Amino acid sequence: NKKYNYIIFHGLSGDSHYGFKPWLKENLEKEGHHVYSPDLPNSNEPDINEQVDYILKNVDFDIDENTILVGHSLGAVDIYKLLEKIKKPVAKVVFVDPVVKPKFNDINRQNVTKSNDWKFNWKKIKSNCKQFIILGDKRHIIIKKEHLEELASTLGATLNIVESNHVHFSNRKENIITEEPEVLKACESSGWFPVPEYDLPLELPKVENYEPSGTGESPLANIEE
């Protein structure tokens, strides 16, 4: 199995010491991967450009086709901006309940709104990654489901709505290390996911015929909901 260089981006007010990040790092390193999981600067009042510059300055390997990026929550926005800057495409990006827009299902977060200009070159972002996987928390308490669907459509990403062990794949109430097996599975997968048991039976839309999309996507991509 090929070994990759991973960069793990934590979210707002986060760090590398708690939540699923240290657990994920340990498991990936057991498989022989190299993992860079930094504490990003000013995580309570983040400046995304500052955080991206910090990564580019301190990462100890080239960001290229041997790299996989994992971004949780606001860490996804760091990845958007990073992909705008790098010169070589990365192998894969795993977004874990990513922030797409500074609007949420629960509360307003002004520090998120002020963290960057919210203008993204999606064409450049898409061209700098070979595979995108998005994991969404099926409870949708913080991140809006329609935002995840919009991101998946924009990037041609695999969107998998799963039941995480903690809301938003995070445990803010206690500074503890948590396990999120779906995140590890996404890191190690080729992009194919089994349908969760709670979504069975799976019903396909009733159409007269299934025509190829012409883009390499499933024929279902051409069917309007």
C-alpha positions in Angstrom: 0.0 0.0 0.0 1.2 3.5 -0.9 2.3 5.7 2.0 1.2 9.3 2.0 2.0 12.6 3.7 -1.0 13.9 5.6 -1.8 17.4 6.8 -4.6 17.6 9.4 -6.3 21.0 9.8 -8.3 21.6 13.0 -11.3 24.0 13.2 -12.3 27.1 15.1 -10.9 27.2 18.7 -9.4 23.8 18.0 -5.9 22.3 18.3 -4.1 19.1 17.6 -4.3 17.6 21.1 -8.0 16.8 21.5 -10.9 15.5 19.5 -10.3 13.0 16.7 -7.0 14.5 15.4 -4.5 12.8 17.7 -6.4 9.5 17.3 -6.4 9.8 13.6 -2.7 10.8 13.5 -1.8 7.8 15.6 -3.7 5.4 13.4 -2.3 6.8 10.2 1.2 6.6 11.5 0.7 3.0 12.5 0.0 2.3 8.8 3.3 4.0 7.9 2.0 7.4 6.8 3.7 10.6 7.7 1.3 13.1 9.5 1.7 16.8 10.1 -1.0 18.0 12.5 -0.1 21.5 13.7 -1.7 23.9 16.1 -2.8 26.7 13.8 -2.2 30.3 15.0 -5.0 32.3 16.6 -7.6 29.6 16.4 -10.1 31.6 18.5 -9.9 34.6 16.2 -8.5 33.0 13.0 -7.1 34.7 10.0 -7.3 32.0 7.3 -4.5 33.5 5.2 -2.2 33.6 8.3 -3.0 30.0 9.0 -2.3 28.9 5.4 1.0 30.8 5.3 1.9 29.1 8.6 1.3 25.7 7.0 3.4 26.5 3.9 6.2 27.8 6.0 6.4 24.9 8.5 5.4 21.7 6.7 8.4 19.4 6.4 7.5 17.9 3.0 6.5 18.9 -0.5 2.7 19.3 -1.0 2.1 17.3 -4.1 0.6 14.0 -5.5 1.8 12.2 -2.4 -0.2 14.4 0.0 -3.6 14.0 1.5 -5.3 16.9 3.3 -7.9 16.5 6.1 -9.9 19.5 7.2 -12.4 19.6 10.0 -15.0 22.4 10.2 -13.2 25.7 9.6 -10.1 23.8 8.7 -11.8 23.1 5.3 -11.5 26.8 4.5 -7.8 26.7 5.2 -7.7 23.9 2.6 -9.7 25.9 0.0 -7.2 28.7 0.3 -4.2 26.4 0.3 -5.4 24.7 -2.9 -5.5 28.1 -4.5 -1.8 28.6 -3.8 -0.1 25.3 -4.4 1.5 24.4 -7.8 1.0 20.6 -7.8 -2.3 18.7 -7.3 -2.7 16.7 -4.1 -3.9 13.1 -4.1 -7.0 13.6 -2.0 -8.9 15.9 0.3 -11.1 14.7 3.1 -13.5 17.4 4.4 -15.0 16.6 7.8 -18.3 18.5 8.3 -16.7 21.5 6.5 -17.7 25.1 6.8 -18.7 26.3 3.3 -20.3 29.6 4.1 -20.4 31.7 7.4 -24.0 30.7 8.1 -24.9 28.0 10.5 -27.9 26.0 11.8 -27.3 26.9 15.4 -25.7 30.3 16.1 -23.8 33.1 14.4 -20.1 33.1 14.6 -18.6 36.5 13.9 -15.1 35.2 14.3 -15.7 32.8 11.4 -17.3 35.6 9.2 -14.2 37.8 9.8 -11.7 35.0 9.2 -11.4 35.6 5.4 -13.1 37.2 2.4 -15.2 34.1 1.5 -14.1 34.5 -2.1 -12.8 31.3 -3.6 -11.4 30.2 -7.0 -13.3 27.0 -7.2 -11.9 26.1 -10.7 -8.3 26.3 -9.3 -9.3 24.5 -6.1 -10.9 21.6 -8.1 -7.9 21.4 -10.4 -5.5 21.0 -7.5 -6.9 17.8 -6.1 -7.5 14.4 -7.7 -10.2 13.3 -5.3 -12.5 15.0 -2.8 -14.5 13.3 -0.1 -17.0 15.1 2.2 -18.2 13.7 5.4 -21.3 15.3 6.9 -22.8 14.8 10.4 -26.3 13.4 9.7 -27.7 15.5 12.6 -26.8 18.7 10.7 -26.9 20.7 14.0 -24.1 23.1 12.9 -23.4 22.7 9.2 -26.2 23.2 6.7 -27.0 20.1 4.6 -27.5 22.2 1.5 -24.0 23.7 2.0 -22.5 20.3 1.9 -24.5 19.4 -1.2 -23.4 22.6 -2.9 -19.8 21.9 -2.1 -20.0 18.4 -3.4 -21.6 19.6 -6.6 -19.0 22.4 -7.1 -16.0 20.0 -6.6 -17.4 16.8 -8.0 -16.9 15.3 -4.6 -18.2 12.2 -2.9 -20.6 13.3 -0.2 -21.2 10.8 2.6 -23.7 11.7 5.3 -22.8 9.6 8.4 -23.6 9.2 12.0 -20.6 10.6 13.8 -19.7 9.6 17.3 -20.0 13.2 18.4 -22.0 16.1 17.1 -20.0 17.8 14.3 -17.3 15.1 14.8 -16.3 17.2 17.9 -16.5 17.1 21.6 -16.3 20.7 22.9 -17.5 20.0 26.4 -14.5 18.0 27.5 -10.9 18.2 26.4 -10.6 14.5 25.5 -9.3 12.4 22.7 -12.2 10.9 20.6 -12.5 8.3 17.9 -14.3 8.9 14.6 -13.9 5.7 12.5 -15.7 7.3 9.5 -12.9 9.8 9.2 -10.2 7.1 9.2 -12.3 5.1 6.7 -12.5 8.2 4.4 -8.8 8.7 4.6 -8.0 5.2 3.6 -10.8 4.7 1.0 -10.7 5.1 -2.7 -13.9 7.2 -2.6 -16.5 4.3 -2.6 -18.7 4.0 0.5 -21.3 1.4 1.5 -24.8 2.8 1.9 -25.4 3.2 5.7 -27.9 0.7 7.1 -30.3 3.5 8.2 -30.6 4.6 4.5 -31.7 1.2 3.4 -33.5 0.2 1.3 -32.0 2.4 -1.4 -34.5 3.5 -4.0 -33.3 4.7 -7.4 -35.4 7.3 -9.3 -37.9 6.0 -11.8 -36.7 7.1 -15.3 -37.2 5.7 -18.8 -33.5 5.0 -19.3 -30.1 5.7 -17.9 -27.8 7.7 -20.3 -24.1 8.2 -19.7 -23.3 11.6 -18.3 -20.4 12.2 -20.6 -18.3 13.5 -17.7 -17.3 10.3 -16.1 -19.9 10.8 -13.4 -22.7 8.4 -12.6 -25.7 8.5 -15.1 -27.7 9.6 -12.0 -25.8 12.9 -12.2 -28.0 14.0 -15.1 -31.3 13.3 -13.3 -33.0 16.2 -11.7 -34.5 15.6 -8.2 
